[in-house]
């Protein structure tokens, strides 16, 4: 298991993504947390490879209304691939996304060439190239799970539309604001997407899984064979003779003007005045 906690000096964009309620004047650096910690873990259950992700983050004073949903096969609802939870935490303003996913089963789904966020815009990831991206939409919501893999790529993502975020379209239109990060070698991107259409604005998180998936495991997913034996349950390090995946993903940063940042801050302030809760549409 890898647990990564970080606190860095960042630009106002990061301030807005992590703690919009304490926004400072544009152009100044500030020290805040965009993600409190990220935990990635791979394991084997009944000869299937599973991945779990837990990420704590902050968006103003808003907190999730707790909900846990199964992730099902879109063509066969009786088949469950895992579950996803959106949870408040004991720390005011911090929220947690928890995801548990059976990669062995999901890897058998046919992926597509043009993955999109719930607002219809491309996911903020470069370097995917011709790698098909599997998108799983949870019925009754606008929550998407993403998974992509080949010999050099292992991507996992979550994007969730938030009912209360519909207000933001009046402040910044259909803009997306994502920040790529590299934390102790773990790559990812976290941010916010908006739309002028109701129920299509929300938050997204994408992570490179190469820190917990090695080439043997990846080849097993590609070939749909019985997975290689996993070792060291604490850090999920595999045989020293097997190389880690050499990812080519690029987690892109949004090009955002100071005016957009200011308007986004106003939008979040407006939501905070109305409610302290975030709900899925």
HELIX and SHEET records of a PDB file:
HELIX    1   1 UNK A   12  UNK A   19  1                                   8    
HELIX    2   2 UNK A   20  UNK A   22  5                                   3    
HELIX    3   3 UNK A  103  UNK A  106  1                                   4    
HELIX    4   4 UNK A  163  UNK A  168  5                                   6    
HELIX    5   5 UNK A  169  UNK A  172  1                                   4    
HELIX    6   6 UNK A  209  UNK A  211  5                                   3    
HELIX    7   7 UNK A  215  UNK A  223  1                                   9    
HELIX    8   8 UNK A  258  UNK A  274  1                                  17    
SHEET    1   A 6 UNK A   2  UNK A   5  0                                        
SHEET    2   A 6 UNK A  35  UNK A  45 -1                                        
SHEET    3   A 6 UNK A  48  UNK A  58 -1                                        
SHEET    4   A 6 UNK A  94  UNK A 102 -1                                        
SHEET    5   A 6 UNK A  76  UNK A  88 -1                                        
SHEET    6   A 6 UNK A  67  UNK A  73 -1                                        
SHEET    1   B 2 UNK A   8  UNK A  10  0                                        
SHEET    2   B 2 UNK A  30  UNK A  32 -1                                        
SHEET    1   C 2 UNK A  63  UNK A  64  0                                        
SHEET    2   C 2 UNK A 277  UNK A 278  1                                        
SHEET    1   D 2 UNK A 125  UNK A 126  0                                        
SHEET    2   D 2 UNK A 250  UNK A 251 -1                                        
SHEET    1   E 6 UNK A 133  UNK A 138  0                                        
SHEET    2   E 6 UNK A 143  UNK A 150 -1                                        
SHEET    3   E 6 UNK A 153  UNK A 161 -1                                        
SHEET    4   E 6 UNK A 202  UNK A 208 -1                                        
SHEET    5   E 6 UNK A 186  UNK A 193 -1                                        
SHEET    6   E 6 UNK A 176  UNK A 183 -1                                        
END                                                                             
